Amino acid sequence: MTPRRRLVLALACTAQFMVVLDVSVVNVALPSVQADLGIAPVDLQWIVNAYALTFGGLLLLGGRLADLCGLRRTVLGGLALFTLASLAGGLAADPWTLIAARAFQGLGAAVLAPATLTILTTTFEEDLRPRVLAAWTAVGLAGGTAGNLIGGVLTDALSWRWILLINVPVGALALLPTRLLPDSRHPRGRLDVPGAVLATAGVASLTYGITRDWNVPALAFGAAALVAFTVLQSRSQTPLLPLHLFRIRTVAVGNVTMLLAGACLNPMWYFLTLSMQNVLHYSPLQTGLGFLPHTLLTLAVALHVTPRLMERTDDRTLITIGALTAAAGFLWQSRLAPGDGYLTGILGPAILVSAGAGLLNTPLTKAVTSNVPAHDAGAASGLMNTTKQTGAALGLAVLVTLTAPLTPQTTTYGHAFTTIAALLLVAATTARTLPAPDRRDRGLAVRMRAEE
């Protein structure tokens, strides 16, 4: 790999790490933020949700932006917005300035995340993609798992403000290699802003309805917004989400599997954080350090094991094995009880969960983005990221709602981990319906390119 391509890969991975990190980095710091800014308990959730909802809801718009405006402009704009919003949040003097900054961070992340994957799928040839996708996936997984660790360390050693301010020098450095990116565009009309609004409103309303004891009006509004979004996409000449992508079986089945995986692997950090602090009585810093094996093991498997296996094994087999392995880890995790030691209570399950996550994410990402026409690469990347974040938001909402009536806490968390294991079994079953490699989907993609 040439030095120029290494810089491009480093840019994509750095941007992806920043985006994923900020999904979880605030969790451990929330009590410190509340004490410093005097945020009411009912409003504290918006420090997390302002980022998550704008990020997840606008990913499709961000994905299409790369197709229409060019990769270089999109990455440059997304990085600049994310970095400036991080600076504003780190310097915030009142709660609503911080919440607004988190929302703009989410907007920058929504522009940036799909573009990082598009960089890889349009820059690197087929024979190099398993390696670069493995690096991109591993960095994304590390960002998610390291968020709690970095948040705990920075909050204890410096201040909660540094969980945001740390993005400023990193983002500034990442801006430098953007000049290496291609500036090619596929101008096919305007951005579908109404579609983005409908998609965001639909997901946000469904999430709100689930967390409010299955509030029927909110659920109905969310469903209606998503139906309207689908109708709009089918009639638009420049859709935010080209529905013909779902004619490619790997895209359709892969995104269903991604939705289920997101509903399991992202919410686990919420319940695992609470388990460590409320069941094992760890401090925030101890909790952050407790996640270190998850980060290291996931990175090791995703970077060194999965790419080699992908050369010998088809994607659907690796995804299935990964989902089943992680499910076994969550069943073990569900048995956590007061007085358990770290080795058997956290580390043992972490080995299985991390190995499973490291095995399934790269082949699943490859499957979801395979055989997509070049001018739809950004939309496919945005769809994949949206599916993952939507699964995470809805999965957490459903799990919290299902476990809320249960007592004591050990029963609550154990039930959540058991439910996650069951969902992963469904994901493993869904993965088995992915098509065999190099068959009909590739021919369909060729025909779609010829038609367009």
PLY file of the C-alpha trace (Angstrom):
ply
format ascii 1.0
element vertex 452
property float x
property float y
property float z
element edge 451
property int vertex1
property int vertex2
end_header
0.00 0.00 0.00
1.42 3.39 -1.02
2.06 6.16 1.56
-0.72 8.22 -0.02
-3.23 5.44 0.50
-2.05 4.89 4.04
-2.81 8.56 4.75
-6.28 8.18 3.22
-6.91 5.09 5.34
-5.66 6.92 8.45
-8.02 9.82 7.70
-11.03 7.51 7.32
-10.20 5.60 10.51
-9.52 8.75 12.57
-12.80 10.34 11.54
-14.70 7.12 12.23
-13.08 6.81 15.67
-14.11 10.36 16.62
-17.69 9.85 15.46
-18.24 6.55 17.26
-16.35 7.62 20.38
-18.70 10.53 21.00
-21.72 8.24 21.09
-20.58 6.79 24.42
-17.85 9.07 25.81
-20.28 11.24 27.81
-21.87 8.39 29.76
-19.39 8.18 32.64
-19.12 12.00 32.81
-22.86 12.73 33.16
-22.85 13.15 36.98
-19.96 15.63 36.75
-21.71 17.58 33.98
-24.90 17.71 36.04
-23.10 19.01 39.12
-21.11 21.62 37.17
-23.90 23.06 35.01
-26.85 22.40 37.29
-28.82 20.39 34.74
-32.16 19.05 35.94
-32.32 15.24 36.03
-35.13 15.20 33.47
-32.97 17.16 30.98
-29.72 15.24 31.53
-30.69 12.59 28.96
-30.61 15.18 26.18
-26.82 15.42 26.42
-26.81 11.89 25.03
-29.97 12.02 22.91
-29.22 15.33 21.16
-26.19 13.65 19.59
-27.72 10.23 19.03
-30.94 11.42 17.38
-29.35 13.94 14.98
-26.59 11.46 14.18
-28.88 8.50 13.51
-31.67 10.49 11.90
-29.54 12.41 9.39
-27.14 9.64 8.33
-29.03 9.02 5.10
-28.75 12.71 4.22
-25.04 12.60 5.02
-24.55 9.53 2.87
-26.25 11.14 -0.13
-24.25 14.34 0.39
-21.03 12.54 -0.56
-22.61 11.33 -3.80
-23.93 14.75 -4.82
-21.34 17.20 -3.47
-18.13 15.20 -3.73
-16.17 13.22 -1.19
-13.54 15.86 -0.42
-16.05 18.64 0.27
-18.21 16.34 2.37
-15.38 15.10 4.59
-13.95 18.61 4.98
-17.33 20.07 5.94
-18.22 17.23 8.30
-14.86 17.37 10.10
-14.98 21.16 10.44
-18.53 21.14 11.84
-17.80 18.29 14.26
-14.60 19.97 15.52
-16.19 23.41 16.01
-19.21 21.88 17.78
-16.86 19.99 20.10
-15.10 23.25 20.95
-18.43 24.98 21.67
-19.58 22.09 23.87
-16.33 21.98 25.82
-16.60 25.70 26.56
-20.37 25.68 27.28
-21.42 27.76 30.29
-25.03 26.57 30.48
-26.94 23.33 29.82
-28.70 24.33 26.62
-25.52 25.54 24.95
-24.01 22.14 25.64
-27.10 20.33 24.35
-27.15 22.47 21.18
-23.44 21.78 20.65
-24.10 18.04 21.00
-26.83 18.31 18.35
-24.43 20.02 15.94
-21.84 17.35 16.75
-24.43 14.78 15.70
-25.02 16.66 12.45
-21.29 16.71 11.71
-21.08 13.02 12.56
-23.99 12.23 10.24
-22.13 13.91 7.38
-18.80 12.32 8.27
-19.63 8.69 9.14
-20.98 7.52 5.75
-18.22 9.41 3.94
-15.51 7.49 5.82
-16.88 4.20 4.49
-17.33 5.66 1.00
-13.63 6.63 1.06
-12.73 2.96 1.43
-15.24 1.47 -1.00
-14.31 3.93 -3.79
-10.55 4.27 -3.19
-9.36 0.71 -2.62
-9.61 -2.20 -5.05
-11.51 -5.39 -4.27
-8.40 -7.32 -3.17
-7.48 -4.67 -0.57
-10.98 -4.11 0.82
-10.99 -6.92 3.42
-7.88 -5.38 5.03
-9.02 -1.77 4.97
-12.58 -2.65 6.02
-11.14 -4.67 8.91
-9.12 -1.63 10.02
-12.14 0.69 9.66
-14.41 -1.73 11.53
-11.88 -2.31 14.29
-11.39 1.42 14.82
-15.16 1.92 14.96
-15.53 -0.87 17.49
-12.63 0.54 19.50
-14.25 3.97 19.51
-17.46 2.55 20.92
-15.80 0.40 23.53
-13.16 3.00 24.48
-15.71 5.76 25.02
-16.42 4.81 28.60
-12.72 4.30 29.38
-11.62 7.62 27.89
-14.57 9.43 29.47
-13.70 8.08 32.90
-9.99 8.86 32.63
-10.46 12.42 31.30
-13.21 13.25 33.79
-11.20 12.03 36.79
-7.83 13.41 35.68
-8.88 16.74 34.12
-12.52 17.73 33.69
-15.62 16.54 31.88
-15.00 19.35 29.36
-12.01 17.48 27.97
-14.17 14.65 26.67
-15.26 17.23 24.06
-12.17 19.45 23.83
-9.96 16.47 22.98
-11.70 16.37 19.58
-10.37 19.82 18.64
-6.66 19.00 18.06
-7.52 15.57 16.63
-10.05 17.07 14.22
-7.64 19.83 13.18
-4.95 17.27 12.31
-7.45 15.12 10.43
-8.31 18.10 8.20
-4.82 18.10 6.68
-4.98 14.93 4.52
-8.44 15.74 3.11
-6.68 17.24 0.07
-5.72 13.68 -0.93
-9.34 12.68 -1.41
-10.94 12.60 -4.87
-13.34 15.41 -5.66
-15.51 13.46 -8.06
-19.26 14.06 -7.88
-22.40 12.46 -9.28
-24.65 15.54 -9.50
-28.17 14.19 -9.83
-30.32 16.94 -8.38
-30.89 18.35 -4.93
-30.60 16.86 -1.49
-33.82 15.35 -0.20
-34.20 17.49 2.93
-37.94 16.66 3.43
-37.00 12.99 3.35
-34.33 13.54 6.00
-36.83 15.37 8.22
-39.40 12.56 7.88
-36.82 9.85 8.60
-35.47 11.68 11.66
-38.95 12.45 13.00
-40.04 8.86 12.47
-37.15 7.26 14.35
-37.22 9.89 17.12
-40.98 9.46 17.63
-40.75 5.68 17.75
-37.92 5.88 20.29
-39.83 8.41 22.40
-43.02 6.34 22.24
-41.29 3.15 23.34
-39.58 4.85 26.30
-42.90 6.43 27.41
-44.62 3.13 28.17
-45.44 2.45 24.51
-47.20 5.78 23.99
-49.66 5.08 21.15
-49.86 8.60 19.61
-46.05 8.87 19.45
-45.72 5.38 17.95
-48.47 6.10 15.41
-46.85 9.39 14.40
-43.47 7.70 14.04
-44.91 4.92 11.88
-46.82 7.42 9.72
-43.67 9.52 9.22
-41.69 6.47 8.08
-44.49 5.42 5.70
-44.55 8.95 4.27
-40.77 8.79 3.94
-41.00 5.55 1.95
-43.68 6.97 -0.37
-41.61 10.12 -0.89
-38.52 8.08 -1.77
-40.44 6.01 -4.31
-41.61 9.15 -6.14
-38.49 11.29 -5.91
-36.12 11.63 -8.87
-33.22 12.15 -6.47
-34.18 10.06 -3.42
-32.29 10.19 -0.17
-32.57 6.40 -0.05
-32.75 4.81 -3.52
-35.23 1.99 -2.96
-33.74 -0.01 -5.81
-30.83 -0.78 -3.49
-33.10 -3.27 -1.73
-33.27 -5.27 -4.96
-29.72 -6.35 -4.10
-30.20 -9.21 -1.69
-26.98 -8.60 0.25
-28.10 -5.04 0.94
-31.63 -6.03 1.99
-30.78 -9.05 4.16
-27.54 -7.52 5.40
-29.30 -4.43 6.73
-31.88 -6.52 8.58
-29.00 -8.39 10.22
-27.25 -5.07 10.93
-30.41 -3.73 12.59
-30.49 -6.73 14.94
-26.76 -6.53 15.66
-27.06 -2.82 16.45
-29.95 -3.55 18.81
-27.65 -5.90 20.74
-24.06 -4.70 20.64
-24.68 -0.98 21.25
-27.16 -1.16 24.19
-24.92 -3.63 25.99
-22.64 -0.74 27.10
-25.54 0.92 28.89
-26.42 -2.21 30.89
-22.81 -3.25 31.42
-21.93 0.20 32.81
-24.85 0.02 35.24
-23.96 -3.55 36.18
-20.40 -2.62 37.11
-21.41 0.43 39.13
-24.64 -0.79 40.76
-23.97 -4.52 41.17
-20.17 -4.68 41.62
-19.96 -1.10 43.02
-17.11 0.07 40.78
-16.18 3.77 40.59
-16.47 5.60 37.22
-12.75 5.20 36.60
-12.82 1.52 37.56
-15.79 1.06 35.26
-13.91 2.71 32.42
-10.88 0.52 33.02
-13.15 -2.51 33.20
-13.97 -1.98 29.51
-10.32 -2.16 28.45
-10.38 -5.93 27.69
-13.44 -5.43 25.50
-11.52 -2.86 23.44
-8.29 -4.85 23.13
-9.96 -8.18 22.38
-12.31 -6.71 19.79
-9.41 -4.96 18.08
-7.27 -8.10 18.08
-9.98 -10.26 16.55
-11.17 -7.67 14.02
-7.65 -6.74 12.85
-5.74 -10.02 12.95
-8.21 -12.91 12.93
-11.23 -11.85 10.86
-9.34 -10.70 7.69
-7.55 -14.06 7.48
-10.77 -15.97 8.00
-12.48 -13.88 5.31
-9.95 -15.20 2.79
-11.08 -18.78 3.51
-14.69 -18.48 4.70
-17.76 -16.81 3.22
-19.30 -13.79 4.92
-22.53 -15.42 6.08
-20.67 -18.19 7.92
-18.46 -15.72 9.81
-21.44 -13.52 10.68
-23.34 -16.53 12.01
-20.41 -17.80 14.09
-19.81 -14.30 15.46
-23.45 -13.83 16.46
-23.60 -17.23 18.18
-20.33 -16.61 20.03
-21.51 -13.22 21.29
-24.87 -14.74 22.31
-23.04 -17.27 24.49
-21.13 -14.41 26.11
-24.31 -12.51 26.93
-25.89 -15.61 28.47
-22.84 -15.86 30.72
-23.04 -12.12 31.48
-26.69 -12.50 32.54
-25.54 -14.55 35.56
-23.61 -11.62 37.13
-24.38 -11.26 40.86
-23.12 -9.15 43.80
-19.82 -10.43 45.10
-18.63 -11.84 41.77
-15.02 -11.20 40.92
-13.88 -9.37 37.81
-12.44 -12.47 36.14
-15.66 -14.51 36.11
-18.15 -11.64 36.31
-16.81 -9.38 33.53
-13.67 -10.71 31.81
-14.99 -14.19 31.00
-18.13 -12.97 29.21
-16.08 -10.17 27.60
-13.88 -12.71 25.81
-16.87 -14.31 24.09
-18.74 -11.06 23.39
-15.65 -9.31 21.99
-14.66 -12.29 19.86
-18.17 -12.51 18.45
-18.37 -8.77 17.72
-14.94 -8.80 16.08
-15.91 -11.74 13.89
-19.27 -10.51 12.63
-18.82 -6.77 12.04
-16.32 -6.73 9.16
-18.00 -9.41 6.99
-21.38 -7.85 7.73
-20.12 -4.42 6.64
-18.67 -5.98 3.49
-21.92 -7.79 2.70
-24.07 -4.70 3.19
-21.93 -2.56 0.84
-21.20 -5.20 -1.80
-22.29 -4.95 -5.43
-23.55 -1.36 -5.09
-23.16 1.01 -8.11
-20.48 3.65 -7.53
-22.90 6.58 -7.65
-24.97 4.96 -4.88
-22.00 4.10 -2.64
-22.65 7.03 -0.29
-26.34 6.16 0.00
-25.51 2.52 0.77
-23.01 3.61 3.43
-25.54 6.00 4.92
-28.17 3.25 4.95
-25.84 0.87 6.76
-24.91 3.42 9.42
-28.55 4.49 9.80
-29.62 0.88 10.23
-26.99 0.34 12.92
-27.86 3.52 14.85
-31.61 2.95 14.47
-31.19 -0.57 15.83
-29.17 0.83 18.73
-31.76 3.49 19.62
-34.79 1.24 19.28
-33.02 -1.71 20.90
-32.06 0.30 23.98
-35.57 1.77 24.23
-37.17 -1.68 24.04
-34.72 -3.27 26.50
-35.13 -0.46 29.05
-38.92 -0.67 28.76
-38.98 -4.46 29.12
-36.67 -4.52 32.13
-37.99 -1.43 33.96
-40.71 -3.31 35.94
-38.24 -5.93 37.16
-36.49 -5.92 40.53
-33.89 -6.15 41.95
-31.22 -4.60 39.72
-29.39 -7.89 39.21
-32.60 -9.38 37.81
-33.10 -6.34 35.57
-29.64 -6.47 34.03
-29.65 -10.25 33.76
-32.94 -10.17 31.87
-31.56 -7.53 29.51
-28.50 -9.64 28.68
-30.68 -12.72 28.14
-32.89 -10.76 25.74
-29.80 -9.55 23.85
-28.63 -13.17 23.51
-32.03 -14.14 22.07
-31.88 -11.28 19.53
-28.42 -12.42 18.44
-29.81 -15.89 17.77
-32.34 -14.25 15.45
-29.50 -12.31 13.79
-27.58 -15.56 13.25
-30.64 -17.11 11.61
-31.12 -14.05 9.38
-27.46 -14.13 8.33
-27.91 -17.66 7.00
-30.31 -16.28 4.39
-27.58 -14.11 2.83
-26.82 -15.29 -0.72
-23.79 -17.37 -1.51
-20.87 -15.22 -2.69
-20.38 -14.06 -6.28
-23.77 -15.06 -7.60
-27.00 -13.30 -8.51
-26.42 -10.02 -6.69
-23.29 -9.27 -8.71
-25.17 -9.85 -11.96
-28.02 -7.63 -10.75
-25.58 -4.86 -9.87
-24.04 -5.08 -13.35
-27.49 -4.81 -14.95
-28.35 -1.82 -12.74
-25.17 -0.06 -13.85
-26.04 -0.73 -17.50
-29.60 0.56 -17.02
-28.42 3.78 -15.39
0 1
1 2
2 3
3 4
4 5
5 6
6 7
7 8
8 9
9 10
10 11
11 12
12 13
13 14
14 15
15 16
16 17
17 18
18 19
19 20
20 21
21 22
22 23
23 24
24 25
25 26
26 27
27 28
28 29
29 30
30 31
31 32
32 33
33 34
34 35
35 36
36 37
37 38
38 39
39 40
40 41
41 42
42 43
43 44
44 45
45 46
46 47
47 48
48 49
49 50
50 51
51 52
52 53
53 54
54 55
55 56
56 57
57 58
58 59
59 60
60 61
61 62
62 63
63 64
64 65
65 66
66 67
67 68
68 69
69 70
70 71
71 72
72 73
73 74
74 75
75 76
76 77
77 78
78 79
79 80
80 81
81 82
82 83
83 84
84 85
85 86
86 87
87 88
88 89
89 90
90 91
91 92
92 93
93 94
94 95
95 96
96 97
97 98
98 99
99 100
100 101
101 102
102 103
103 104
104 105
105 106
106 107
107 108
108 109
109 110
110 111
111 112
112 113
113 114
114 115
115 116
116 117
117 118
118 119
119 120
120 121
121 122
122 123
123 124
124 125
125 126
126 127
127 128
128 129
129 130
130 131
131 132
132 133
133 134
134 135
135 136
136 137
137 138
138 139
139 140
140 141
141 142
142 143
143 144
144 145
145 146
146 147
147 148
148 149
149 150
150 151
151 152
152 153
153 154
154 155
155 156
156 157
157 158
158 159
159 160
160 161
161 162
162 163
163 164
164 165
165 166
166 167
167 168
168 169
169 170
170 171
171 172
172 173
173 174
174 175
175 176
176 177
177 178
178 179
179 180
180 181
181 182
182 183
183 184
184 185
185 186
186 187
187 188
188 189
189 190
190 191
191 192
192 193
193 194
194 195
195 196
196 197
197 198
198 199
199 200
200 201
201 202
202 203
203 204
204 205
205 206
206 207
207 208
208 209
209 210
210 211
211 212
212 213
213 214
214 215
215 216
216 217
217 218
218 219
219 220
220 221
221 222
222 223
223 224
224 225
225 226
226 227
227 228
228 229
229 230
230 231
231 232
232 233
233 234
234 235
235 236
236 237
237 238
238 239
239 240
240 241
241 242
242 243
243 244
244 245
245 246
246 247
247 248
248 249
249 250
250 251
251 252
252 253
253 254
254 255
255 256
256 257
257 258
258 259
259 260
260 261
261 262
262 263
263 264
264 265
265 266
266 267
267 268
268 269
269 270
270 271
271 272
272 273
273 274
274 275
275 276
276 277
277 278
278 279
279 280
280 281
281 282
282 283
283 284
284 285
285 286
286 287
287 288
288 289
289 290
290 291
291 292
292 293
293 294
294 295
295 296
296 297
297 298
298 299
299 300
300 301
301 302
302 303
303 304
304 305
305 306
306 307
307 308
308 309
309 310
310 311
311 312
312 313
313 314
314 315
315 316
316 317
317 318
318 319
319 320
320 321
321 322
322 323
323 324
324 325
325 326
326 327
327 328
328 329
329 330
330 331
331 332
332 333
333 334
334 335
335 336
336 337
337 338
338 339
339 340
340 341
341 342
342 343
343 344
344 345
345 346
346 347
347 348
348 349
349 350
350 351
351 352
352 353
353 354
354 355
355 356
356 357
357 358
358 359
359 360
360 361
361 362
362 363
363 364
364 365
365 366
366 367
367 368
368 369
369 370
370 371
371 372
372 373
373 374
374 375
375 376
376 377
377 378
378 379
379 380
380 381
381 382
382 383
383 384
384 385
385 386
386 387
387 388
388 389
389 390
390 391
391 392
392 393
393 394
394 395
395 396
396 397
397 398
398 399
399 400
400 401
401 402
402 403
403 404
404 405
405 406
406 407
407 408
408 409
409 410
410 411
411 412
412 413
413 414
414 415
415 416
416 417
417 418
418 419
419 420
420 421
421 422
422 423
423 424
424 425
425 426
426 427
427 428
428 429
429 430
430 431
431 432
432 433
433 434
434 435
435 436
436 437
437 438
438 439
439 440
440 441
441 442
442 443
443 444
444 445
445 446
446 447
447 448
448 449
449 450
450 451
